[in-house]
Amino acid sequence: MIKSLEGKVVVVTGASRGIGKGIARGFSRAGARVAVVSRSLADAQAVALALQAEGGLARGFAADVISKAALDELAAAVVKAWGGVDIVCANAGIFPSGAIADLREDQWDDVMNTNARSALFSLQAFLPALRESRAPRLVLTSSITGPITGYPGWAHYAASKAAQLGFMRTAAVELAPLGITVNAVLPGNILTEGLSGMGADYVATMTASVPLRRLGSVDDIAAAAMFLASDEAAFITGQTIVVDGGQTLPEAL
């Protein structure tokens, strides 16, 4: 267990399910105070109550990450509740599929706004609070798709995840004088509700593509995010950790 996370205030967006829920649970179990953020307040509160039942300190908050005003209100609410913010995990994202020939402008914009623009808005909203933290961190949830690999039907998703990393590197340079580190986790195929919903054949194919012969768990991603947010990672910024079970290594199945 990473002891340096104890007592820290952590904001996790997109935390009502999947990887975000796993990240929130990981920080809670490490003794952090967790702001569980979702578009649905009921969903966020349900996760927060589950963490509280485990003995954690968590609260649910609602915010739409594509709205700068909503994120500004979220930041004010979290600071009011806990007096500050130390770590922001910008995890919210969507991954609808669509062939390039058929992609509409609104579909492209929805994915880019939710996955990439929200990283900027999240940082801007919480920057005043991060400036006051002793060990401020921004951790992005990106993906191997886009920065490293491609997958048919996910051109807009891949573009958004690559954009996150371009943003990350410049943000890391700009914010370094403030002591704020900016890093990203790049998950491979992680067993979540979304992946399971794509069908048994898809899950089997994805499992076969991983040298470790299993899909990743949300706990695997949480562990990487927690490390990047810890005091132990204080000298790491502008970097990525690929968590994919070796998926990006083979030339073929």
C-alpha positions in Angstrom: 0.0 0.0 0.0 1.3 3.5 -0.9 1.2 5.3 2.4 1.8 8.8 1.0 -1.8 8.9 -0.4 -3.3 8.8 3.1 -5.3 11.9 3.8 -5.0 13.4 0.3 -8.0 14.8 -1.4 -8.5 13.0 -4.8 -11.0 13.9 -7.5 -11.9 11.1 -10.0 -14.1 12.0 -13.0 -16.1 9.3 -14.7 -16.0 7.4 -11.5 -19.4 5.7 -11.4 -18.3 2.6 -13.3 -15.5 0.8 -15.0 -11.9 2.1 -14.7 -13.0 5.3 -12.9 -14.8 3.4 -10.2 -11.7 1.2 -9.8 -9.5 4.2 -9.4 -11.8 5.7 -6.8 -11.8 2.5 -4.9 -8.0 2.2 -5.0 -7.5 5.7 -3.6 -10.1 5.2 -0.9 -8.5 2.0 0.3 -5.2 3.8 0.4 -6.7 6.3 2.9 -7.4 9.2 0.6 -10.6 11.3 0.6 -12.3 10.7 -2.7 -14.6 12.9 -4.7 -16.5 10.5 -6.9 -17.7 12.4 -10.0 -20.3 11.4 -12.5 -22.8 13.1 -14.7 -25.4 11.3 -12.5 -25.4 12.4 -8.9 -27.3 9.3 -7.9 -24.6 7.1 -9.5 -21.8 9.0 -7.9 -23.4 8.8 -4.5 -24.0 5.1 -4.9 -20.2 4.5 -5.4 -19.4 6.9 -2.6 -21.7 5.0 -0.2 -20.1 1.7 -1.2 -16.6 3.1 -0.4 -17.9 4.5 2.9 -19.2 1.0 3.7 -15.7 -0.3 3.3 -14.5 2.4 5.8 -13.4 4.9 3.3 -14.0 8.7 3.1 -15.9 9.5 -0.1 -18.5 11.8 -1.4 -20.5 11.9 -4.6 -20.6 14.9 -6.9 -22.3 15.5 -10.3 -20.6 17.3 -13.2 -20.6 17.2 -17.0 -16.9 17.3 -17.9 -17.5 19.0 -21.2 -18.8 22.0 -19.4 -16.2 24.4 -18.0 -18.8 26.1 -15.8 -19.8 22.7 -14.4 -16.2 21.8 -13.6 -15.7 25.2 -12.0 -18.7 24.5 -9.8 -17.4 21.1 -9.0 -14.0 22.4 -7.9 -15.6 24.9 -5.6 -17.8 22.2 -4.1 -14.9 19.8 -3.4 -12.8 22.6 -1.9 -15.7 23.6 0.3 -16.2 20.0 1.4 -12.6 19.1 2.1 -10.6 22.3 2.2 -8.5 21.6 -0.9 -7.5 19.2 -3.7 -4.3 17.4 -4.1 -4.9 15.0 -7.0 -7.1 15.1 -10.0 -7.7 12.0 -12.0 -9.2 13.1 -15.3 -10.7 9.7 -16.3 -14.0 10.5 -17.9 -14.3 9.2 -21.4 -16.5 7.6 -24.0 -15.7 5.1 -26.8 -18.5 4.7 -29.3 -17.6 3.0 -32.5 -18.0 4.3 -36.1 -16.4 3.7 -39.4 -14.5 6.7 -40.8 -16.6 6.9 -43.9 -19.7 7.3 -41.8 -18.5 9.5 -38.9 -20.6 12.6 -38.4 -19.4 15.9 -37.2 -21.3 15.6 -34.0 -20.0 12.1 -33.2 -16.4 13.4 -33.7 -17.0 16.4 -31.5 -18.7 14.4 -28.7 -15.7 12.1 -28.4 -13.1 14.9 -28.7 -14.9 17.0 -26.2 -15.5 14.3 -23.6 -12.1 12.7 -23.9 -9.7 15.5 -24.7 -11.2 18.9 -24.1 -12.3 17.8 -20.6 -8.7 17.3 -19.7 -8.1 21.0 -20.2 -11.2 22.1 -18.4 -10.5 19.8 -15.5 -7.1 21.2 -15.0 -8.2 24.8 -15.4 -11.0 24.3 -12.8 -8.8 22.7 -10.2 -5.6 24.6 -10.9 -6.2 27.2 -8.1 -6.6 24.3 -5.5 -3.6 22.4 -6.9 -1.4 25.5 -6.5 -2.1 25.3 -2.7 -1.3 21.6 -2.4 2.0 20.3 -1.0 2.1 17.5 -3.7 -0.2 18.4 -6.6 -0.9 15.8 -9.3 -2.9 15.5 -12.5 -3.3 11.9 -13.8 -5.0 11.3 -17.2 -6.5 8.1 -18.3 -5.5 7.8 -21.9 -5.3 4.5 -23.9 -3.0 2.4 -26.0 -5.5 3.1 -28.9 -4.3 6.2 -30.6 -0.9 6.9 -28.9 0.4 3.4 -29.8 -2.1 1.3 -31.8 -5.1 1.7 -34.0 -8.4 -0.2 -34.1 -11.1 -0.1 -36.9 -14.1 1.9 -35.9 -12.3 4.0 -33.3 -10.7 6.8 -35.3 -12.3 9.5 -33.2 -11.5 7.7 -30.0 -7.9 7.2 -31.1 -7.5 10.8 -32.0 -8.9 12.0 -28.7 -6.5 9.8 -26.7 -3.5 10.9 -28.7 -4.6 14.5 -28.2 -4.6 13.9 -24.4 -0.9 13.0 -24.5 0.0 16.1 -26.5 -1.8 18.2 -23.9 -0.1 16.3 -21.1 3.4 17.0 -22.3 2.9 20.7 -22.7 1.0 20.9 -19.4 3.8 19.1 -17.7 6.3 21.7 -18.9 4.1 24.7 -18.1 3.1 23.5 -14.6 6.5 22.2 -13.5 7.5 25.5 -11.9 4.4 25.1 -9.7 5.4 21.6 -8.6 2.4 20.1 -10.4 3.2 16.8 -12.1 1.1 15.7 -15.1 1.2 12.1 -16.2 -1.0 9.5 -17.9 -2.0 5.8 -17.7 -2.5 4.0 -21.0 -4.7 1.0 -20.4 -4.9 -1.9 -22.8 -7.9 -4.2 -22.8 -9.5 -3.9 -19.3 -12.4 -6.0 -18.2 -15.1 -3.5 -17.6 -18.9 -3.3 -18.1 -18.3 -1.5 -21.5 -15.9 -4.2 -22.8 -18.1 -7.0 -21.6 -21.0 -5.4 -23.4 -19.2 -5.8 -26.7 -19.9 -9.6 -26.6 -18.2 -12.9 -25.8 -16.4 -13.2 -29.2 -14.8 -9.7 -28.8 -13.7 -10.5 -25.2 -12.2 -13.8 -26.4 -10.3 -12.1 -29.2 -9.0 -9.4 -27.0 -7.9 -11.9 -24.4 -6.0 -13.9 -27.0 -4.1 -10.8 -28.0 -2.6 -10.3 -24.5 0.6 -12.3 -23.9 -0.3 -12.6 -20.2 -3.5 -14.4 -21.4 -5.9 -12.4 -19.4 -7.6 -9.0 -19.7 -6.5 -6.4 -17.3 -8.6 -5.4 -14.2 -9.6 -2.0 -13.1 -7.4 -2.6 -10.1 -4.4 -2.8 -12.4 -5.1 0.7 -13.7 -5.8 2.0 -10.3 -2.4 0.8 -9.1 -0.7 2.8 -11.9 -2.7 5.9 -11.3 -2.0 5.7 -7.5 1.7 5.4 -8.1 1.8 8.5 -10.4 -0.2 10.4 -7.8 2.1 9.4 -4.9 5.0 11.1 -3.3 7.2 8.3 -4.6 6.5 9.6 -8.1 7.4 13.2 -7.3 10.2 13.4 -9.9 8.1 11.9 -12.7 6.2 14.3 -15.1 5.1 14.3 -18.7 5.3 10.5 -18.8 3.1 7.5 -19.5 2.7 4.1 -18.0 1.3 1.4 -20.4 -0.8 -1.2 -18.5 -1.6 -3.8 -21.1 -0.2 -7.2 -20.2 2.2 -7.0 -23.1 -0.6 -6.5 -25.6 1.4 -4.0 -27.7 4.5 -6.2 -28.0 3.7 -9.1 -30.4 3.8 -8.6 -34.2 0.8 -10.9 -34.5 -1.6 -13.0 -32.5 
